[in-house]
Amino acid sequence: MAEPHAIERGDLFRVTFRGRGHQVDGPHYAVVVSDEPYNWLSTVVVVPFSSSARPAPWRVEVMLEGSLTRALIEQVAAVDVTWLQQKLGSLAGSAAMNAIDEQLAQLLALDYLARPSAP
């Protein structure tokens, strides 16, 4: 388990998800997308990866431990920090993290902040 104060945005962990239906389930890589001060809480927000997910324009492709994986942007989730297992490194500052940020902004319609106001 990762210590909350040691968790940073962009950190890549092995996470065991407990999904239902079409949610990701079982062990997967995930990148932390929440930032300080929120990572001091008992939960963090992550985007899981899958090597079996079909390609889609919003699924950022990343090589992890020699395998092509896809970020499941549409399954962004808050997880208990006790679900975070082995830390594998960080995507902070990488082109992949920038692409994940862009896709999250589209998913959550955060681009409205940059739109001009209607008269």
N, C-alpha and C positions, 0 to 999 in steps of 0.2 A: 504494500500500500504506500502511496506517495504522501508525504507530509504536505498539507495545504500551503504552507509558506514557501515550499520548494517548487511549487507548480507555476510555470510561466506560460504565457500565450505562445503557441507554436510548438510546445512540447509534444512529443509523440510517444504514446503509451500503448501497451497491450491492454485491452479492456475486455472483460467478459460481460457482454450485454445480456439482458433478460427480456428480450422482445416478445411480442405476441403478433399473430397475424403476419403482416408483411414487414414488420419491423425487424431490424437486424438482431440476430440472436447468437449467443455463444461468443467465443474469443475472436476479436478483430483488432486491428490497429485503429487508433483514433488520435486526432490532433486536437489539442486544447485551443478553443477559439475565444474563450472568455479571458478577461484581462484583470489586472489589479484595479480596485481592491477586491473584486469578486472572487478571486481564487483563494481567498482566506476563508471562504465559507465552506460548508460541508459538502457542497456540490460544485462542479465545474461544468461548463458547456463545451461539448466536443462534437466533432464531425467524424463519423466512423468511415473506415475504408473497407472495400471488398474487392477481392481478386476475381470474383465470379459475376459481378454486376455488369450488366450490358452497358455499352458506351451510350452516352447521352451528352448533348452540348453543355450541360451544367455539371457534369461529373468530371472533375479535374483528375487527370491521370498522373500517377506518381510511382516511381520505382522504389519499392521498399524491400530491403533484404533480397534483392535480385529478382523480385516478381513485380509485374505490372499490376497496380491496384488502382481503384477509382474511389474518389472521395464521394460519399453518399450525402451530398449537400442537403437533399430533401429529408434526411433523417437526423439533422442536427438535434442534439438532446442534452439535457442536464443529467449528469450521472453523479452518484455518490463517490467521493474521493476514494472510498474503500474498494471501488471497482477498478481503479487504476493499478495495474500490476507493474510489469517491467517497463522502465523508461528506456526508449530506444534512441533518443536524440531529440533534435529540434528542427522544425521547418521554418522557424522565425527568420524573416528577411529573405526568404527564397522566392523564386518565381512561382513555385507551387502554392506557397502561402498567400501570395498576392492574388493569384487566380482564385483560390478558395474564398478570400475576402470579397472579391468581385462577385462571385456567384452567390455568396450569402447575402450581399447587399441587394441583389436582384430577387432572390427568394423572399426576403423580408420586406421588399419594396422600400428599402432605405434610400434608393436613388431619388425619391421624392424630395429629399432635403436639398438636392442640387438643382431641382427644377425651378424655373422662374415662377413667381407667384402669379396667379390668375388675376386679371384686373377686376 
